[in-house]
Amino acid sequence: MRPLRSCRILLIGFILASCSPLKVIDTLVPNEGYTAETGIAYGPEKRQMLDIYHPVRPDLSKPVIVFFYGGSWKNGERGNYRFIGQSFAAEGFTVVVPDYRLYPEVRFPDFIQDGAAAIAWVADNLDRPTGGNSRIVLIGHSAGAHIASLLALDEHYLTRDGVSPDVIQAVVGLAGPYAFDPLRYRSTKPIFENAEDPDTARPVTFVRAGAPPTLLLHGVEDRTVWPLNSEDLAARLAKAGNHVSYLPLEGTGHVEILLALAQPFTYLAPVRASIVSFIEEPER
């Protein structure tokens, strides 16, 4: 094994074994190429706050990215995702990372409604239409991918906040649990116990013709959220006639797919490059 590759593997192992791996990543990510606005309220609740990362050289033709982090609907903090803002700001995108309320403070569907409220704030304050109003791309990882896809497919969340579903230009899901039944698992049943019908919490339930173009990436080695979730959603979207791309990533697990978005680790898997290419596809 090459010495450089060995060092990289050891470093990645250290990061994944750390008590606070996201904080370790943060120390390695360049603190340049963007300006940040932090702690902006999009609602009255304490966790209804968001951070904005503006590129130094903004491209007004690019949509705004809204990134929803994961954490099993129980954990997460927007301040740990500066690496997401920096990574896409380096590509000319404005990036918004919202917090949302978590279990046990709230249960489904409150965190989905928080996501819709964050999108409404972005549409009112950052949307920059150039001949149309579809200017937001949703990106999510794990539980955040579940939130992003449900917001894109179940239109009532956005319309409830006075936002046209057409504002969503595209959706990118990283290792999302789109098809699972949350009431079957001890870890998620209390979070979703308000759902009288578990199908109302499953993004695959709401697949329809005319859904936003969707890119689904999933690590083949993921044992936290099985790739079958992405395969199922991709198949249903395609059957309904939608523009969907599914990219299984060999040698990639649940955390590595997120780590590959951090600028020092983009070599791990073509996650960022695939996302940027998908968003900028000329035929869309």
C-alpha positions in Angstrom: 0.0 0.0 0.0 1.4 3.4 -0.9 2.5 5.5 2.1 0.3 8.5 1.2 -2.8 6.3 0.8 -2.0 4.6 4.1 -1.8 8.0 5.8 -5.2 9.0 4.3 -6.8 5.8 5.5 -5.4 6.3 9.0 -6.7 9.9 9.0 -10.1 8.9 7.9 -10.2 6.1 10.5 -9.3 8.7 13.2 -12.0 11.0 12.0 -14.7 8.3 12.0 -13.6 7.0 15.5 -13.6 10.5 17.0 -16.2 11.5 19.5 -16.9 14.5 17.4 -16.0 13.6 13.8 -17.7 16.6 12.3 -15.6 19.0 14.5 -12.5 17.2 13.3 -13.5 17.7 9.7 -14.1 21.4 10.4 -10.5 21.9 11.5 -9.3 20.5 8.2 -11.6 22.5 5.9 -10.3 25.8 4.4 -11.8 28.8 6.1 -11.9 30.8 2.8 -13.8 31.2 -0.4 -17.1 32.3 1.3 -18.6 34.7 3.7 -21.1 33.5 6.3 -24.2 34.8 8.0 -25.1 32.7 11.0 -28.0 32.4 13.4 -30.7 33.8 11.2 -34.2 33.1 12.5 -36.7 31.6 10.0 -39.3 30.9 12.7 -40.1 31.7 16.4 -38.7 28.5 17.9 -35.2 28.2 19.3 -34.0 25.7 16.7 -35.7 27.4 13.8 -32.4 29.1 12.8 -30.2 28.8 9.7 -26.7 29.7 8.4 -26.0 31.1 5.0 -22.7 30.7 3.1 -22.2 33.2 0.3 -19.5 32.5 -2.4 -16.9 35.1 -2.8 -17.6 35.0 -6.5 -21.3 34.4 -6.7 -22.9 33.2 -9.9 -26.5 34.5 -9.9 -27.4 31.9 -12.6 -27.0 29.2 -10.0 -29.8 28.1 -7.7 -29.6 28.3 -3.9 -28.7 25.0 -2.2 -30.6 24.1 1.0 -28.9 21.3 2.9 -30.6 19.2 5.5 -28.2 17.2 7.7 -28.9 13.8 9.2 -28.9 12.5 12.8 -31.8 10.1 13.0 -34.2 13.0 13.6 -32.7 13.1 17.1 -29.3 14.8 16.7 -27.7 17.5 14.6 -26.4 21.1 14.7 -26.0 23.4 11.7 -22.7 24.8 13.1 -21.1 21.4 12.4 -21.7 21.7 8.7 -19.5 24.6 7.7 -17.7 22.1 5.4 -20.9 21.7 3.4 -21.2 25.5 3.0 -17.5 25.9 2.1 -17.6 23.0 -0.4 -20.5 24.3 -2.5 -19.7 27.9 -2.1 -16.3 27.1 -3.7 -18.4 26.1 -6.7 -20.3 29.4 -6.8 -23.5 28.3 -5.0 -25.1 30.1 -2.1 -25.7 27.5 0.6 -28.3 27.5 3.4 -28.0 25.0 6.3 -31.0 25.1 8.6 -31.5 23.6 12.0 -34.9 21.9 12.7 -36.5 20.7 15.8 -35.6 17.2 17.0 -37.1 14.3 19.0 -38.0 14.3 21.9 -38.9 18.0 21.7 -41.1 17.2 18.7 -42.3 14.3 16.7 -43.3 13.7 13.0 -44.3 15.8 11.1 -43.0 18.8 13.0 -39.4 18.5 11.7 -40.8 18.3 8.1 -42.8 21.4 8.7 -39.7 23.1 10.0 -38.0 22.2 6.7 -40.9 23.7 4.8 -40.6 26.9 6.8 -36.9 27.2 6.1 -37.6 26.8 2.4 -40.3 29.5 2.6 -37.7 31.8 4.2 -35.2 31.1 1.5 -37.8 31.6 -1.3 -38.8 35.0 0.2 -35.3 36.2 1.0 -32.7 34.5 -1.2 -34.5 33.3 -4.3 -33.1 35.0 -7.4 -35.3 34.0 -10.4 -34.0 34.6 -13.9 -37.0 34.1 -16.1 -38.6 31.6 -13.7 -39.1 30.8 -10.0 -37.5 27.4 -9.7 -34.3 28.4 -8.0 -33.8 26.1 -5.0 -32.0 22.7 -4.9 -32.6 20.5 -1.8 -29.7 18.3 -0.7 -30.0 16.0 2.3 -28.0 13.2 4.0 -29.7 10.3 5.8 -32.6 11.7 7.9 -32.0 15.0 6.1 -32.5 13.2 2.8 -35.8 11.8 4.1 -36.9 15.4 5.0 -35.7 16.8 1.6 -37.4 14.1 -0.5 -40.7 14.3 1.5 -40.8 18.0 1.1 -40.3 17.7 -2.7 -42.8 14.9 -3.2 -45.6 15.6 -0.7 -46.6 19.0 -1.9 -48.9 19.9 1.0 -45.9 20.9 3.3 -44.8 23.7 1.0 -48.3 24.9 0.0 -49.2 25.0 3.7 -46.5 27.7 4.0 -47.6 29.5 0.9 -44.7 28.2 -1.2 -45.2 26.9 -4.7 -43.7 23.4 -5.1 -42.3 24.6 -8.4 -39.7 26.5 -6.4 -37.8 23.2 -6.0 -35.5 22.9 -9.1 -34.0 19.6 -8.1 -33.4 17.2 -5.2 -30.3 15.3 -4.2 -30.5 12.5 -1.7 -27.5 11.0 0.1 -28.2 7.6 1.8 -31.8 8.4 2.6 -34.4 6.1 4.3 -37.1 6.7 1.7 -38.9 3.4 1.8 -38.7 2.1 5.4 -41.6 1.8 7.8 -40.6 3.9 10.8 -43.2 2.3 13.0 -41.5 -1.1 12.7 -38.3 -0.2 14.4 -37.7 0.5 18.1 -35.4 3.4 17.4 -37.8 5.3 15.2 -41.2 4.3 16.4 -41.5 6.9 19.2 -40.4 9.6 16.7 -43.1 8.8 14.2 -45.8 7.6 16.6 -48.0 10.5 15.6 -48.3 9.0 12.1 -51.5 7.1 12.1 -50.6 5.6 8.7 -46.8 5.0 8.3 -47.1 5.6 4.6 -47.6 9.3 5.3 -44.0 9.3 6.5 -42.5 7.4 3.6 -41.3 9.5 0.6 -42.0 6.6 -1.8 -45.7 6.9 -1.0 -45.8 10.3 -2.8 -44.0 9.6 -6.0 -45.9 11.3 -8.8 -45.4 12.4 -12.4 -43.9 15.9 -12.5 -41.7 15.4 -9.5 -38.5 17.5 -9.4 -35.4 16.0 -11.1 -33.7 13.8 -8.5 -30.2 12.5 -8.0 -29.9 9.6 -5.5 -26.4 8.6 -4.2 -25.9 5.6 -1.9 -22.9 3.8 -0.6 -22.9 0.1 -1.5 -21.3 -0.6 1.9 -24.0 1.3 3.8 -25.3 -0.8 6.7 -27.1 2.1 8.5 -29.6 2.8 5.7 -29.8 0.0 3.2 -29.2 1.0 -0.5 -32.6 -0.7 -1.3 -34.2 2.6 -0.1 -32.6 4.6 -3.0 -33.1 1.8 -5.5 -36.8 1.7 -4.6 -37.3 5.4 -4.9 -35.3 5.7 -8.1 -37.4 2.9 -9.7 -40.7 4.5 -8.7 -39.7 7.9 -9.9 -38.5 6.5 -13.2 -41.7 4.5 -13.7 -43.7 7.7 -13.2 -41.8 9.3 -16.0 -39.5 11.5 -13.9 -35.9 12.5 -14.5 -34.0 10.5 -11.9 -30.4 9.3 -11.6 -29.2 6.7 -9.2 -25.5 6.4 -8.4 -24.4 3.5 -6.2 -20.9 4.2 -4.8 -18.6 1.2 -4.4 -16.5 1.0 -1.2 -18.5 3.8 0.5 -20.5 3.6 3.7 -23.0 5.8 5.4 -20.6 8.3 6.9 -18.0 8.3 4.0 -20.6 9.6 1.5 -20.9 12.7 3.6 -17.2 13.0 4.4 -16.6 13.0 0.6 -18.3 16.4 0.4 -15.6 18.0 2.6 -12.9 19.6 0.4 -9.9 17.6 1.8 -11.8 14.3 1.1 -13.5 14.7 -2.2 -11.2 12.0 -3.6 -13.0 9.4 -1.6 -16.0 9.3 -3.9 -17.3 11.5 -6.7 -20.1 12.9 -4.5 -19.6 16.7 -5.0 -18.7 16.4 -8.6 -21.8 14.3 -9.3 -24.0 16.7 -7.5 -22.6 19.8 -9.3 -22.8 18.1 -12.7 -26.4 17.0 -12.0 -27.5 20.5 -10.9 -25.9 22.1 -14.0 -27.1 19.6 -16.6 -28.1 21.9 -19.5 -31.2 19.8 -20.5 -32.8 20.6 -17.2 
